[in-house]
Amino acid sequence: MIALKNQAVCLAAVRRPAEALAAAAEAVELSRELIAAQPEVHHPLLASCLDTYGGRLSDMDREAEAVAATCSP
């Protein structure tokens, strides 16, 4: 997940927003799967991935979705 999250940041930096968003979304999805198995261990990772995902949404002027993503439990 960390690699996907970093990939999203790098793709955003080179102005490839759709690919950045897809990588961030995948990182969030995989983080949620890990939380199902070990919530106490993987909660910080999910929070970080959600922050990155929200940032990518915001970059694409999808503010409402960004807020929803970063404020979700």
C-alpha positions, 0 to 999 in steps of 0.5 A: 500500500505504501508503494501505491500511495507513493505512486499516486503522489508521483503520478500527481506530480507529473500531471497524470491525475487519473492514474494518480487517483486510481493508484490512491483508490487501490491503496485505500481498498487494499488498506481496508482489507488489511484492517479487516484482519488486523485493525490495530496494526493497519489503521494508520496506513488507512488514514495515510492512504485516505489522505492521499486519496482525498488529495487526488480527488481535490486536485481534480476539483472533486471537493465533496468526494475528497471531504467524504473520503478523508472523513470516513471512518 
